[in-house]
Amino acid sequence: MKNAIKVVRCLLTKQKGKKTTSETRFIPFQEFELWKFYVTKQYGFTITDEEIYLWLPQSEFEPKKDRLGRLAGIPVHKVTLYFFLKNERVLVPVTRYFEESDFPKVKPLFLKHFEEFKDEKHITKVLEQVQEEKGICLKNL
């Protein structure tokens, strides 16, 4: 399982007036605490139901399906895009994980966030290359 990624599955909730909306998110384990701080402080979301999963590419899961199939698996897409910071001359990857059932709805919203990347010095467009990979998130490994 050389390409396995530890992720945190959580519930992202926001109260808007009398309406409450909730969505499931899969966040890379190493980024989770920073992400959680940002979305709670910047946008007022509440994060609950945190669980650790292991994301495996579909190509690595299939040969091990007989041994791993008894574990609770959730189909999850991995999406990676790149944007280039001209002044710094650096390529920055951004990777997110989306539950397969939400993927058709959420992918365009995710990409829209990166149509133009702005900072104080310049505006940089996202490169056209977007990589997608199907995988499975397994719990209780």
FENPE-V763584 format. One record per run of one state. SS is the DSSP state (H for helix, E for strand, L for the rest). FROM is the first residue (numbers start at 1). TO is the last residue. If there is no record, write none. Layout:
# FENPE-V763584
SS,FROM,TO / SS,FROM,TO
This chain:
# FENPE-V763584
L,1,4 / E,5,16 / L,17,18 / E,19,28 / H,29,43 / L,44,45 / E,46,57 / H,58,62 / L,63,64 / H,65,68 / L,69,72 / E,73,85 / L,86,89 / E,90,99 / H,100,112 / L,113,115 / E,116,118 / L,119,122 / E,123,139 / L,140,141
